[in-house]
Every structure is written in C-alpha cells, then in structure tokens.
Amino acid sequence: MANQRFRVLAGYLAMGDTNIYRDSEVELDPNKEGTKILLEMGAIEKVSATASSSSSAVPSIPKPKE
Amino acid sequence: MAQTTGGVSFVNAKVEYSTSGSSFTDISGFANMVEVSGGDRLAGEVYTADGDIGIVTFGKRTPIDLGYTCVWTEGTSDPFERFRGYHQTADGSQVILRFSPQGGAGTGKISFTGTGKITTAPWIGGDAGSPDPLTFSIVVRTANILKGVTA
C-alpha cells in the first residue's frame, strides 16, 4: 500500500540520522506497526489518505506555448 | 498501585551530535555522561504590609545547559577534535545534541534534542597519579530541549 502523509505532533520525529520537527509532514507506510504505534501515542496525525511519492501533490508546471 | 516495570537506566543510552539536524553522529562509544541543568521557570515575589504570605508571579523559562562528558582521543574525526573546532570557529558553530536513554532503538522510544553553541570549552588537563582514561566535557547552552520520539 502507498505511503501516506502524516504531520508530526511530537517535538520531533527521529528518523535515523534526521530529526523531522513538529508541524512538518512525513510520508510513512500506514500499515507498518511502527506507524500505528506513533499514531496511537499521538506523535503523528494523518494528513491525507491519497498523497504518496508516486502521486505528487505538487501541481505540474504547464509548458510554455510555442 | 502496582510498581512500574518501565524503569530505564542510562547504561545503553545513545548519544549523538549534529551541526545541521539532518545528520547526527553517534558518539555513544565515546560518551560517558550526559548532564542537564536549567530550564526552570523564573518566579518573582513581593511582600506587602498586610497578611503573612507573599504575592508570587511567574516569568519565562531559563536557558538549559546540556553537557556531554566524553573519552578524550586524538583522532581528527573524534568528538574532542570536532567539538574543539565548533568552539573555536569564529562566533562558534551551531551544535545540536541528541540523546536517547533507551538507545534510540524501537518505535516510540523517547529522545531529547537541544540546539545551541558550546559555552564550556572542551579543554583537558591531567593528573599523573590517575590511571583513568582522560575525559573532556562540553556544555551547550540551548533555549529549549525538545522531546521527540523514534520513528
């Protein structure tokens, strides 16, 4: 299943070497046990059920007319 | 009430530093001790001629001193040389300290991060009568410590 976007509610989310700070968004697999734990403890909240790395939320830039 | 089984010691803690926040360096193999002080809330008081107790008001939280004590080694990428460089750079480099009592292992485990500059230099001295390995200490002063969780 595609990753979903979550907003960080804790002071930060320590992801390996990186800190993802509060109010930032992060993509996580909603089916992973770790994601469920973070949701249960209120460290993250779901932002969107559809956004993923394969379906960009950034609108495409129209090509200039020739 | 039943006694907690969730007590944690610091023997397997994970101790790290960073200058950017996007790449922490694990120095658990050097770090011997983490000390934290400060962060108290200021409080004021005044007494009037009437009554037996004062009037108390409250202010801001004070800065926090976050200290690491590490084994002193000579390597150019070892903690001493790194912290020395951060301290002696003009104006001082930003340093981010992060430590996790449970070693950072496991989703939801707690860690703490403080961002600031080194205010106590890492210089060492020595005692010829001591058999102990040399250690050095730094203190980073930070406005706040953030509590985070491991993903």
Backbone of each chain as ProteinMPNN parsed JSONL, in Angstrom:
{"seq_chain_A": "MANQRFRVLAGYLAMGDTNIYRDSEVELDPNKEGTKILLEMGAIEKVSATASSSSSAVPSIPKPKE", "coords_chain_A": {"N_chain_A": [[0.85, -1.199, 0.0], [0.412, 2.287, -0.673], [2.465, 4.896, 0.636], [1.428, 7.241, 3.144], [0.706, 10.64, 4.017], [1.769, 12.194, 6.981], [1.441, 14.382, 9.758], [3.769, 15.739, 11.987], [3.392, 15.667, 15.4], [4.685, 15.433, 17.797], [7.566, 16.775, 19.548], [9.645, 16.312, 17.82], [10.319, 13.954, 15.216], [12.435, 11.345, 15.281], [14.113, 10.161, 12.725], [16.162, 7.908, 11.866], [19.161, 9.373, 11.107], [18.099, 11.844, 11.067], [16.153, 14.577, 12.246], [12.758, 15.149, 12.139], [10.912, 17.873, 12.474], [8.33, 19.21, 14.661], [5.131, 19.861, 13.282], [5.981, 19.531, 10.717], [5.638, 17.583, 7.684], [5.52, 14.103, 6.908], [6.156, 11.138, 5.069], [4.805, 8.01, 5.559], [4.403, 4.454, 5.867], [1.205, 3.374, 6.298], [0.475, 0.899, 7.154], [2.466, -0.22, 8.567], [3.695, -1.451, 11.646], [5.109, 0.286, 13.271], [4.221, 2.809, 12.456], [1.585, 2.695, 13.297], [1.964, 2.601, 16.028], [3.07, 5.13, 16.493], [0.914, 6.721, 15.78], [-0.946, 5.941, 17.703], [0.257, 6.857, 20.024], [0.065, 9.5, 19.649], [2.015, 10.926, 18.344], [2.064, 11.514, 15.688], [-0.208, 12.622, 13.09], [-2.716, 11.805, 10.682], [-2.589, 13.25, 7.455], [-3.352, 13.166, 4.752], [-5.134, 10.817, 2.771], [-4.398, 10.01, 0.337], [-2.099, 11.104, -0.849], [1.147, 10.351, -1.984], [4.462, 9.141, -2.676], [4.331, 8.379, -5.265], [2.215, 9.682, -6.332], [2.237, 12.757, -6.927], [1.672, 15.671, -4.985], [2.227, 18.105, -5.833], [1.368, 20.576, -8.155], [1.628, 20.205, -11.68], [3.844, 22.015, -13.818], [2.706, 24.08, -16.352], [3.545, 23.691, -19.784], [5.283, 26.141, -21.67], [3.693, 27.969, -24.332], [4.472, 27.507, -27.715]], "CA_chain_A": [[0.0, 0.0, 0.0], [1.208, 3.501, -0.803], [2.681, 5.69, 1.836], [0.513, 8.352, 3.38], [1.357, 11.781, 4.667], [1.437, 12.402, 8.39], [2.004, 15.588, 10.365], [4.451, 15.443, 13.248], [2.809, 16.363, 16.554], [5.687, 15.413, 18.874], [8.599, 17.794, 19.374], [10.247, 15.901, 16.547], [10.35, 12.529, 14.919], [13.812, 10.971, 14.97], [14.123, 9.147, 11.658], [17.568, 7.645, 11.596], [20.06, 10.476, 11.422], [17.422, 13.119, 10.844], [15.003, 14.991, 13.041], [11.657, 15.805, 11.44], [10.399, 18.647, 13.599], [6.886, 19.397, 14.851], [4.351, 20.534, 12.235], [6.423, 19.109, 9.389], [4.928, 16.404, 7.207], [6.398, 12.996, 6.597], [5.445, 10.024, 4.451], [5.018, 6.738, 6.25], [3.523, 3.347, 5.489], [0.188, 3.289, 7.356], [0.291, -0.482, 7.61], [3.591, -0.655, 9.407], [3.419, -1.444, 13.084], [5.692, 1.49, 13.844], [3.336, 3.94, 12.177], [0.424, 2.557, 14.187], [2.407, 2.974, 17.383], [3.216, 6.59, 16.54], [-0.44, 7.27, 15.769], [-1.578, 5.662, 18.997], [0.841, 7.685, 21.079], [-0.191, 10.904, 19.336], [3.218, 11.586, 17.834], [1.765, 11.941, 14.316], [-1.613, 12.524, 12.692], [-2.837, 11.622, 9.243], [-2.889, 14.473, 6.719], [-4.071, 12.848, 3.524], [-5.198, 9.379, 2.543], [-4.052, 9.675, -1.049], [-0.78, 11.573, -1.29], [2.256, 9.417, -1.835], [5.592, 9.507, -3.509], [4.019, 8.079, -6.65], [1.19, 10.607, -6.806], [2.72, 14.023, -6.407], [0.677, 16.682, -4.641], [2.672, 19.368, -6.421], [0.79, 20.693, -9.495], [2.623, 20.242, -12.734], [4.033, 23.335, -14.419], [2.313, 23.993, -17.759], [4.6, 24.015, -20.743], [5.037, 27.407, -22.388], [3.227, 27.814, -25.714], [5.499, 27.863, -28.697]], "C_chain_A": [[0.881, 1.243, 0.0], [1.373, 4.188, 0.541], [1.626, 6.793, 1.947], [1.267, 9.455, 4.11], [0.842, 11.937, 6.091], [2.113, 13.69, 8.863], [2.601, 15.221, 11.721], [3.859, 16.306, 14.365], [3.756, 16.38, 17.753], [6.683, 16.54, 18.622], [9.377, 17.554, 18.094], [10.13, 14.397, 16.423], [11.78, 12.196, 14.517], [13.783, 9.828, 13.958], [15.568, 8.905, 11.254], [18.414, 8.817, 12.037], [19.361, 11.83, 11.441], [16.304, 13.355, 11.843], [13.98, 15.665, 12.129], [10.868, 16.546, 12.512], [8.885, 18.826, 13.541], [6.298, 20.253, 13.726], [4.862, 20.244, 10.828], [5.615, 17.874, 8.989], [5.928, 15.347, 6.761], [5.56, 11.878, 5.986], [5.815, 8.73, 5.151], [4.041, 5.702, 5.726], [2.489, 3.152, 6.604], [-0.007, 1.879, 7.894], [1.419, -0.986, 8.5], [3.246, -0.513, 10.881], [3.945, -0.172, 13.731], [4.819, 2.707, 13.644], [2.12, 3.897, 13.094], [0.781, 2.958, 15.613], [2.493, 4.489, 17.513], [1.859, 7.284, 16.535], [-1.095, 7.117, 17.138], [-1.031, 6.572, 20.088], [0.701, 9.185, 20.779], [1.018, 11.649, 18.827], [3.014, 12.101, 16.417], [0.262, 11.911, 14.121], [-1.682, 12.47, 11.177], [-3.223, 12.949, 8.583], [-3.747, 14.168, 5.506], [-4.05, 11.348, 3.325], [-4.692, 9.007, 1.171], [-2.643, 10.063, -1.446], [0.277, 10.516, -1.039], [3.365, 9.851, -2.769], [5.28, 9.28, -4.98], [2.943, 9.003, -7.21], [1.49, 11.975, -6.199], [1.592, 14.987, -6.118], [1.04, 18.03, -5.237], [2.096, 19.48, -7.828], [1.883, 20.805, -10.536], [2.674, 21.641, -13.355], [3.666, 23.245, -15.899], [3.464, 24.392, -18.675], [4.287, 25.337, -21.432], [4.607, 27.142, -23.829], [4.315, 28.27, -26.674], [4.95, 28.867, -29.706]], "O_chain_A": [[1.959, 1.254, 0.595], [0.541, 4.072, 1.441], [1.024, 7.207, 0.956], [2.309, 9.232, 4.726], [-0.355, 11.827, 6.359], [3.21, 14.033, 8.421], [1.998, 14.48, 12.498], [3.837, 17.533, 14.267], [3.642, 17.242, 18.625], [6.634, 17.187, 17.576], [9.721, 18.493, 17.376], [9.879, 13.68, 17.392], [12.279, 12.712, 13.517], [13.47, 8.686, 14.294], [16.121, 9.61, 10.409], [18.389, 9.21, 13.204], [19.967, 12.842, 11.791], [15.598, 12.424, 12.231], [14.295, 16.63, 11.434], [10.228, 15.923, 13.36], [8.254, 18.618, 12.505], [6.9, 21.234, 13.287], [4.246, 20.664, 9.849], [4.998, 17.214, 9.824], [7.028, 15.656, 6.301], [4.396, 11.695, 6.344], [6.991, 8.405, 5.31], [2.978, 6.042, 5.204], [2.851, 2.804, 7.728], [-0.587, 1.689, 8.963], [1.322, -2.054, 9.105], [2.583, 0.44, 11.292], [3.312, 0.385, 14.629], [4.684, 3.541, 14.54], [1.679, 4.926, 13.606], [-0.018, 3.583, 16.311], [2.051, 5.064, 18.508], [1.671, 8.303, 17.198], [-1.715, 8.046, 17.656], [-1.77, 7.007, 20.971], [1.158, 10.028, 21.551], [1.052, 12.879, 18.872], [3.708, 13.021, 15.986], [-0.46, 11.264, 14.878], [-0.827, 13.013, 10.479], [-4.076, 13.678, 9.089], [-4.751, 14.836, 5.263], [-3.073, 10.681, 3.666], [-4.565, 7.824, 0.857], [-2.046, 9.411, -2.302], [0.287, 9.868, 0.007], [3.224, 10.798, -3.544], [5.885, 9.907, -5.849], [2.777, 9.098, -8.426], [1.046, 12.295, -5.096], [0.657, 15.111, -6.909], [0.265, 18.983, -5.159], [2.303, 18.576, -8.637], [2.926, 21.417, -10.306], [1.669, 22.35, -13.404], [4.237, 22.436, -16.629], [4.24, 25.3, -18.379], [3.128, 25.612, -21.742], [5.093, 26.21, -24.469], [4.98, 29.284, -26.46], [5.67, 29.287, -30.613]]}, "seq_chain_B": "MAQTTGGVSFVNAKVEYSTSGSSFTDISGFANMVEVSGGDRLAGEVYTADGDIGIVTFGKRTPIDLGYTCVWTEGTSDPFERFRGYHQTADGSQVILRFSPQGGAGTGKISFTGTGKITTAPWIGGDAGSPDPLTFSIVVRTANILKGVTA", "coords_chain_B": {"N_chain_B": [[-1.065, 0.653, 44.279], [0.346, -0.945, 41.446], [3.833, -1.65, 41.1], [5.89, 0.101, 38.792], [7.164, -1.307, 35.746], [8.653, -0.124, 33.929], [11.029, 1.21, 34.277], [14.146, 2.775, 33.435], [17.609, 2.597, 32.858], [20.709, 4.381, 32.248], [22.606, 3.008, 30.949], [22.728, 1.934, 28.386], [22.401, 4.03, 26.687], [21.936, 6.202, 23.834], [24.017, 8.507, 22.366], [24.392, 11.479, 20.657], [25.509, 13.901, 18.17], [25.122, 16.82, 16.112], [25.515, 19.169, 13.435], [23.738, 20.191, 11.761], [21.249, 19.027, 12.029], [20.232, 17.305, 10.26], [21.839, 15.189, 9.993], [22.939, 13.183, 12.251], [25.661, 12.299, 14.355], [26.686, 9.396, 15.833], [28.004, 9.109, 18.987], [28.15, 7.34, 21.012], [30.033, 5.512, 21.77], [32.027, 7.01, 22.808], [30.931, 8.71, 24.622], [30.423, 9.36, 28.027], [28.879, 10.511, 29.969], [25.88, 12.353, 30.371], [24.693, 15.488, 31.132], [22.224, 17.639, 32.426], [21.021, 20.856, 33.058], [19.193, 23.633, 34.393], [16.546, 25.492, 32.741], [14.501, 26.147, 34.361], [11.528, 27.797, 35.521], [11.271, 31.251, 35.838], [10.471, 33.028, 38.781], [8.803, 35.525, 40.578], [8.508, 37.644, 43.495], [6.777, 39.482, 45.968], [6.257, 41.287, 48.971], [3.7, 42.456, 51.073], [2.543, 44.847, 53.469], [0.377, 43.842, 54.632], [-1.109, 40.814, 55.742], [0.352, 37.419, 55.751], [1.688, 36.069, 53.82], [3.438, 36.076, 50.657], [3.155, 37.762, 47.428], [3.143, 36.057, 44.485], [4.485, 35.905, 41.277], [4.977, 34.791, 37.866], [7.522, 34.09, 35.436], [9.501, 33.703, 32.479], [10.914, 30.665, 31.046], [14.179, 29.602, 31.869], [17.389, 29.423, 30.094], [18.905, 26.28, 29.072], [21.521, 24.213, 30.121], [23.294, 21.84, 28.482], [25.219, 19.137, 28.879], [27.975, 17.156, 27.779], [30.129, 14.531, 28.648], [32.995, 13.038, 27.523], [35.21, 10.432, 26.338], [38.567, 11.27, 25.893], [40.228, 11.393, 22.896], [42.598, 11.221, 20.172], [41.936, 11.327, 17.508], [41.172, 12.845, 14.342], [38.55, 12.983, 13.569], [37.225, 12.451, 15.811], [35.197, 12.986, 18.813], [36.406, 15.019, 20.518], [38.071, 16.606, 18.85], [36.232, 17.453, 16.975], [34.368, 18.94, 18.561], [36.107, 20.832, 19.605], [36.769, 22.229, 17.291], [34.238, 23.266, 16.561], [33.867, 25.0, 18.655], [35.991, 26.802, 18.509], [35.722, 28.023, 16.099], [35.105, 31.126, 14.49], [32.723, 33.06, 16.117], [31.537, 30.724, 16.909], [30.192, 27.505, 16.17], [26.903, 26.325, 15.392], [25.602, 23.751, 17.374], [24.018, 20.662, 17.711], [22.675, 18.631, 20.08], [21.736, 15.335, 20.77], [20.134, 12.862, 22.651], [19.267, 9.577, 23.726], [17.754, 7.803, 26.181], [17.036, 5.061, 26.074], [18.574, 4.116, 24.081], [17.7, 4.691, 21.584], [16.534, 2.696, 20.141], [13.742, 1.156, 18.718], [10.407, 1.849, 17.902], [8.827, 4.822, 18.878], [10.329, 5.241, 21.111], [11.84, 7.461, 23.435], [13.614, 10.489, 22.872], [15.866, 13.288, 23.323], [16.525, 16.607, 22.292], [18.727, 19.308, 21.945], [19.575, 22.562, 20.838], [22.223, 24.722, 20.213], [25.095, 26.65, 21.159], [28.503, 25.867, 21.972], [29.396, 26.541, 25.231], [31.047, 25.946, 27.29], [34.33, 25.177, 27.093], [36.116, 22.42, 25.534], [38.57, 21.762, 26.671], [41.292, 19.898, 28.101], [42.854, 18.66, 31.101], [45.26, 17.016, 33.201], [46.123, 14.367, 35.498], [48.952, 13.06, 36.743], [48.984, 11.026, 38.546], [46.746, 9.553, 38.213], [45.095, 6.653, 37.021], [43.056, 6.646, 35.254], [41.333, 6.826, 32.083], [41.625, 9.741, 30.074], [39.169, 12.252, 30.071], [36.933, 14.63, 28.552], [34.867, 17.543, 28.727], [31.982, 19.183, 27.464], [29.734, 21.951, 27.333], [26.659, 22.806, 26.067], [24.715, 25.581, 25.526], [21.299, 26.004, 25.409], [18.153, 27.243, 24.259], [15.956, 25.725, 24.618], [14.804, 22.386, 25.216], [13.843, 19.806, 23.157], [11.462, 17.23, 23.217], [11.408, 14.199, 21.63], [10.304, 11.454, 19.5], [11.255, 8.19, 18.457], [11.089, 7.105, 15.153]], "CA_chain_B": [[-0.757, 0.687, 42.846], [1.436, -1.863, 41.101], [5.105, -0.991, 40.812], [6.176, 0.175, 37.353], [8.223, -2.157, 35.184], [9.202, 0.631, 32.802], [12.225, 1.978, 34.638], [15.228, 2.71, 32.451], [18.895, 3.163, 33.256], [21.377, 5.098, 31.158], [23.79, 2.237, 30.562], [22.732, 1.659, 26.945], [21.894, 5.231, 26.02], [22.55, 6.621, 22.576], [24.417, 9.908, 22.499], [24.723, 11.932, 19.306], [25.578, 15.336, 17.924], [24.963, 17.212, 14.717], [25.601, 20.612, 13.227], [22.675, 20.577, 10.831], [19.972, 18.418, 12.384], [19.844, 16.336, 9.239], [22.765, 14.067, 10.019], [23.502, 13.052, 13.586], [26.788, 11.387, 14.503], [26.588, 8.599, 17.054], [29.255, 9.076, 19.753], [27.884, 6.53, 22.207], [31.264, 4.821, 22.136], [32.905, 7.984, 23.461], [30.224, 9.467, 25.661], [30.439, 8.752, 29.353], [27.873, 11.104, 30.834], [25.079, 13.483, 29.872], [24.171, 16.256, 32.262], [21.299, 18.701, 32.029], [20.634, 21.739, 34.153], [18.495, 24.842, 33.965], [15.2, 25.313, 32.209], [13.494, 26.461, 35.384], [10.712, 28.989, 35.256], [11.524, 32.351, 36.764], [9.349, 33.405, 39.629], [9.05, 36.737, 41.351], [7.707, 37.721, 44.718], [6.784, 40.742, 46.705], [5.501, 41.161, 50.218], [3.019, 43.687, 51.476], [2.443, 45.016, 54.919], [-0.799, 43.117, 55.094], [-1.073, 39.363, 55.536], [1.557, 36.688, 56.155], [2.307, 35.408, 52.665], [3.794, 36.993, 49.593], [2.491, 37.695, 46.132], [4.075, 35.373, 43.599], [4.183, 35.931, 39.847], [5.867, 33.883, 37.151], [8.117, 34.614, 34.214], [9.874, 32.792, 31.388], [11.823, 29.556, 31.362], [15.576, 29.972, 31.67], [18.11, 28.53, 29.181], [19.302, 24.963, 29.581], [22.888, 23.774, 29.834], [23.311, 20.417, 28.137], [26.63, 18.784, 28.922], [28.472, 15.819, 27.45], [31.484, 14.146, 29.028], [33.407, 12.001, 26.579], [36.603, 9.978, 26.379], [39.432, 12.097, 25.05], [41.073, 10.674, 21.949], [43.315, 12.173, 19.323], [41.507, 11.246, 16.106], [40.703, 14.119, 13.795], [37.091, 12.978, 13.453], [36.692, 12.055, 17.114], [34.428, 14.078, 19.411], [37.174, 16.156, 21.037], [38.514, 17.49, 17.768], [35.031, 18.07, 16.388], [33.829, 19.968, 19.456], [37.092, 21.91, 19.654], [36.598, 23.03, 16.082], [32.978, 24.02, 16.625], [34.005, 26.045, 19.667], [36.989, 27.805, 18.149], [35.302, 28.749, 14.903], [34.637, 32.479, 14.802], [31.32, 33.125, 16.549], [31.082, 29.412, 17.359], [29.239, 26.815, 15.291], [25.713, 25.734, 16.0], [25.735, 22.328, 17.682], [22.759, 20.039, 18.128], [22.938, 17.413, 20.857], [20.553, 14.468, 20.893], [20.42, 11.635, 23.391], [18.113, 8.716, 23.94], [18.068, 6.899, 27.301], [16.88, 3.645, 25.726], [19.437, 3.769, 22.969], [17.093, 5.057, 20.312], [16.025, 1.516, 19.443], [12.328, 0.874, 18.922], [9.491, 2.939, 17.562], [8.183, 5.486, 20.005], [11.262, 5.491, 22.212], [11.992, 8.891, 23.652], [14.937, 11.115, 22.843], [15.841, 14.714, 23.623], [17.417, 17.364, 21.417], [18.952, 20.71, 22.271], [20.344, 23.265, 19.811], [22.844, 25.949, 20.722], [26.532, 26.731, 20.918], [29.315, 25.413, 23.097], [29.739, 27.632, 26.141], [32.164, 25.462, 28.114], [35.292, 24.619, 26.144], [36.434, 21.012, 25.787], [39.985, 21.566, 27.01], [41.573, 18.872, 29.109], [44.063, 18.681, 31.912], [45.573, 15.643, 33.562], [46.732, 14.071, 36.789], [49.902, 11.974, 36.505], [48.746, 9.958, 39.503], [45.476, 8.877, 37.939], [45.153, 5.647, 35.96], [41.835, 6.689, 34.455], [41.4, 7.459, 30.76], [41.276, 11.165, 30.08], [37.879, 12.646, 29.514], [36.711, 16.067, 28.426], [33.451, 17.896, 28.824], [31.478, 20.403, 26.844], [28.366, 22.348, 27.672], [25.955, 23.584, 25.043], [23.568, 26.318, 26.086], [20.183, 25.967, 24.475], [16.963, 27.92, 24.77], [14.889, 24.762, 24.897], [15.055, 20.992, 24.849], [12.668, 19.184, 22.566], [11.274, 15.791, 23.422], [10.981, 13.569, 20.396], [10.124, 10.013, 19.511], [11.937, 7.496, 17.375], [10.16, 6.549, 14.171]], "C_chain_B": [[0.435, -0.221, 42.569], [2.701, -1.082, 40.742], [5.392, -1.018, 39.318], [7.28, -0.804, 36.955], [8.95, -1.418, 34.062], [10.432, 1.453, 33.121], [13.361, 1.739, 33.656], [16.501, 3.269, 33.069], [19.55, 3.787, 32.032], [22.517, 4.275, 30.56], [23.869, 1.963, 29.068], [22.212, 2.849, 26.142], [22.6, 5.444, 24.684], [22.797, 8.12, 22.652], [24.944, 10.378, 21.146], [24.923, 13.444, 19.268], [25.413, 15.583, 16.436], [25.243, 18.702, 14.626], [24.465, 21.108, 12.345], [21.299, 20.085, 11.25], [19.534, 17.366, 11.385], [20.798, 15.151, 9.185], [23.452, 14.008, 11.38], [24.626, 12.026, 13.59], [26.695, 10.7, 15.861], [27.947, 8.575, 17.762], [29.056, 8.301, 21.06], [29.143, 5.82, 22.692], [32.299, 5.723, 22.782], [32.251, 8.584, 24.699], [30.138, 8.677, 26.959], [29.291, 9.267, 30.203], [27.167, 12.249, 30.104], [24.493, 14.188, 31.081], [23.318, 17.412, 31.753], [20.969, 19.548, 33.253], [19.958, 22.977, 33.582], [17.11, 24.527, 33.452], [14.102, 25.616, 33.212], [12.694, 27.7, 34.975], [11.014, 30.051, 36.31], [10.263, 32.66, 37.561], [9.741, 34.632, 40.43], [8.142, 36.787, 42.56], [7.808, 39.112, 45.308], [5.902, 40.542, 47.934], [4.875, 42.501, 50.55], [2.917, 43.718, 53.002], [1.27, 44.211, 55.488], [-0.616, 41.621, 54.844], [0.278, 38.76, 55.872], [2.26, 36.004, 54.987], [2.528, 36.426, 51.558], [2.878, 36.875, 48.384], [3.511, 37.13, 45.163], [3.584, 35.501, 42.166], [5.262, 35.161, 39.11], [6.331, 34.472, 35.824], [8.412, 33.523, 33.203], [10.728, 31.644, 31.907], [13.263, 29.956, 31.012], [16.241, 29.015, 30.67], [18.545, 27.245, 29.883], [20.749, 24.702, 29.18], [22.88, 22.265, 29.661], [24.768, 19.996, 27.999], [26.909, 17.341, 28.546], [29.861, 15.664, 28.07], [31.866, 12.931, 28.19], [34.866, 11.612, 26.819], [37.416, 10.822, 25.406], [40.312, 11.21, 24.186], [41.619, 11.68, 20.944], [42.837, 12.22, 17.879], [40.906, 12.547, 15.608], [39.185, 14.157, 13.604], [36.435, 12.536, 14.757], [36.032, 13.259, 17.795], [35.251, 15.268, 19.888], [37.518, 17.139, 19.924], [37.323, 18.178, 17.1], [34.53, 19.222, 17.265], [34.806, 21.145, 19.592], [36.921, 22.832, 18.452], [35.334, 23.872, 16.12], [33.111, 25.203, 17.588], [34.922, 27.16, 19.206], [36.72, 28.484, 16.819], [34.807, 30.134, 15.313], [33.131, 32.48, 15.04], [30.778, 31.786, 17.059], [30.063, 28.806, 16.408], [28.021, 26.373, 16.078], [25.954, 24.237, 16.206], [24.389, 21.822, 18.183], [23.095, 18.739, 18.838], [21.639, 16.626, 20.999], [20.943, 13.219, 21.676], [19.133, 10.897, 23.695], [18.436, 7.723, 25.045], [17.982, 5.415, 26.932], [17.682, 3.267, 24.49], [18.843, 4.05, 21.61], [16.478, 3.882, 19.57], [14.549, 1.31, 19.769], [11.455, 2.072, 18.651], [8.853, 3.513, 18.819], [9.098, 5.718, 21.183], [11.613, 6.971, 22.252], [13.445, 9.332, 23.474], [14.761, 12.616, 23.062], [16.882, 15.429, 22.757], [17.511, 18.817, 21.885], [19.873, 21.337, 21.237], [20.927, 24.545, 20.393], [24.297, 26.013, 20.318], [27.273, 26.307, 22.183], [29.701, 26.619, 23.952], [30.836, 27.227, 27.123], [33.108, 24.683, 27.212], [35.713, 23.203, 26.522], [37.855, 20.741, 26.278], [40.18, 20.585, 28.152], [42.793, 19.25, 29.937], [44.367, 17.232, 32.27], [46.224, 15.552, 34.921], [47.645, 12.869, 36.595], [49.686, 10.806, 37.454], [47.485, 9.165, 39.229], [45.633, 7.851, 36.823], [43.976, 5.739, 34.988], [42.075, 7.297, 33.076], [40.981, 8.92, 30.861], [39.9, 11.372, 29.475], [37.853, 14.159, 29.372], [35.214, 16.322, 28.473], [33.154, 19.14, 28.017], [30.104, 20.703, 27.426], [27.826, 23.166, 26.513], [24.783, 24.284, 25.716], [22.483, 26.404, 25.022], [18.974, 26.645, 25.104], [15.907, 26.923, 25.219], [15.38, 23.366, 24.569], [13.756, 20.412, 24.323], [12.646, 17.7, 22.895], [10.747, 15.203, 22.12], [10.812, 12.075, 20.554], [10.822, 9.424, 18.298], [10.918, 6.876, 16.436], [10.516, 5.09, 13.87]], "O_chain_B": [[1.396, -0.269, 43.336], [2.638, 0.001, 40.158], [5.169, -2.03, 38.654], [8.198, -1.083, 37.726], [9.756, -2.003, 33.338], [10.839, 2.301, 32.326], [13.515, 0.644, 33.116], [16.467, 4.306, 33.733], [19.014, 3.729, 30.925], [23.302, 4.785, 29.759], [24.962, 1.777, 28.533], [21.655, 2.686, 25.056], [23.698, 4.941, 24.445], [21.896, 8.897, 22.964], [25.83, 9.754, 20.562], [24.559, 14.164, 20.198], [25.548, 14.676, 15.616], [25.21, 19.41, 15.632], [24.261, 22.314, 12.205], [20.288, 20.671, 10.862], [18.583, 16.623, 11.627], [20.587, 14.214, 8.415], [24.435, 14.71, 11.618], [24.547, 11.005, 12.906], [26.635, 11.355, 16.901], [28.928, 8.079, 17.207], [29.706, 8.573, 22.07], [29.297, 5.559, 23.886], [33.334, 5.25, 23.252], [32.915, 8.917, 25.681], [29.822, 7.487, 26.969], [28.781, 8.547, 31.062], [27.772, 12.996, 29.336], [23.876, 13.563, 31.944], [23.66, 18.071, 30.772], [20.678, 19.03, 34.332], [20.145, 23.314, 32.413], [16.567, 23.447, 33.689], [12.923, 25.375, 32.952], [13.149, 28.526, 34.183], [11.012, 29.778, 37.51], [9.144, 32.558, 37.058], [10.873, 34.752, 40.899], [7.142, 36.074, 42.642], [8.81, 39.81, 45.151], [4.954, 39.757, 47.937], [5.474, 43.553, 50.325], [3.178, 42.734, 53.694], [1.207, 43.946, 56.689], [-0.028, 41.223, 53.839], [1.223, 39.465, 56.227], [3.328, 35.419, 55.167], [1.901, 37.485, 51.523], [1.979, 36.037, 48.319], [4.615, 37.66, 45.032], [2.417, 35.241, 41.872], [6.335, 34.905, 39.657], [5.621, 35.248, 35.183], [7.671, 32.547, 33.086], [11.197, 31.654, 33.045], [13.513, 30.573, 29.977], [15.726, 27.925, 30.42], [18.549, 27.148, 31.11], [21.144, 24.943, 28.039], [22.512, 21.516, 30.567], [25.467, 20.455, 27.096], [26.184, 16.426, 28.937], [30.673, 16.588, 28.011], [31.151, 11.93, 28.156], [35.64, 12.358, 27.418], [37.016, 11.057, 24.266], [41.054, 10.371, 24.698], [41.171, 12.824, 20.872], [43.286, 13.067, 17.107], [40.223, 13.258, 16.345], [38.6, 15.234, 13.491], [35.232, 12.279, 14.799], [36.27, 14.405, 17.412], [34.846, 16.413, 19.688], [37.285, 18.342, 20.042], [37.404, 19.344, 16.712], [34.298, 20.331, 16.782], [34.392, 22.301, 19.682], [36.929, 24.056, 18.583], [35.351, 25.048, 15.757], [32.537, 26.268, 17.362], [34.666, 28.333, 19.479], [37.422, 29.425, 16.451], [34.168, 30.293, 16.354], [32.368, 31.95, 14.233], [29.668, 31.733, 17.588], [29.181, 29.499, 15.901], [28.101, 26.086, 17.272], [26.452, 23.55, 15.313], [23.716, 22.48, 18.977], [23.726, 17.852, 18.263], [20.586, 17.183, 21.308], [21.965, 12.594, 21.391], [18.073, 11.49, 23.893], [19.311, 6.876, 24.866], [18.769, 4.607, 27.425], [17.476, 2.195, 23.921], [19.424, 3.684, 20.588], [15.95, 4.059, 18.472], [14.153, 1.291, 20.934], [11.731, 3.178, 19.115], [8.403, 2.781, 19.7], [8.688, 6.335, 22.166], [11.671, 7.639, 21.219], [14.376, 8.634, 23.876], [13.65, 13.141, 22.993], [17.976, 14.915, 22.525], [16.503, 19.46, 22.178], [20.843, 20.713, 20.807], [20.213, 25.35, 20.991], [24.689, 25.499, 19.27], [26.749, 26.379, 23.294], [30.262, 27.594, 23.452], [31.481, 28.089, 27.721], [32.735, 23.659, 26.638], [35.671, 22.831, 27.695], [38.289, 19.589, 26.293], [39.341, 20.463, 29.045], [43.636, 20.046, 29.523], [43.782, 16.318, 31.69], [46.796, 16.516, 35.429], [47.167, 11.771, 36.311], [50.162, 9.703, 37.188], [47.188, 8.204, 39.939], [46.238, 8.144, 35.792], [43.914, 4.993, 34.011], [42.92, 8.179, 32.919], [40.095, 9.277, 31.637], [39.532, 10.734, 28.489], [38.645, 14.872, 29.988], [34.406, 15.414, 28.279], [33.988, 20.039, 27.908], [29.415, 19.821, 27.938], [28.47, 24.105, 26.043], [23.967, 23.654, 26.389], [22.727, 26.822, 23.89], [18.796, 26.624, 26.322], [15.075, 27.22, 26.076], [16.271, 23.191, 23.738], [12.707, 20.514, 24.96], [13.668, 17.015, 22.855], [9.745, 15.672, 21.581], [11.132, 11.5, 21.595], [10.961, 10.069, 17.259], [9.99, 6.199, 16.877], [9.846, 4.445, 13.063]]}, "name": "protein", "num_of_chains": 2, "seq": "MANQRFRVLAGYLAMGDTNIYRDSEVELDPNKEGTKILLEMGAIEKVSATASSSSSAVPSIPKPKEMAQTTGGVSFVNAKVEYSTSGSSFTDISGFANMVEVSGGDRLAGEVYTADGDIGIVTFGKRTPIDLGYTCVWTEGTSDPFERFRGYHQTADGSQVILRFSPQGGAGTGKISFTGTGKITTAPWIGGDAGSPDPLTFSIVVRTANILKGVTA"}
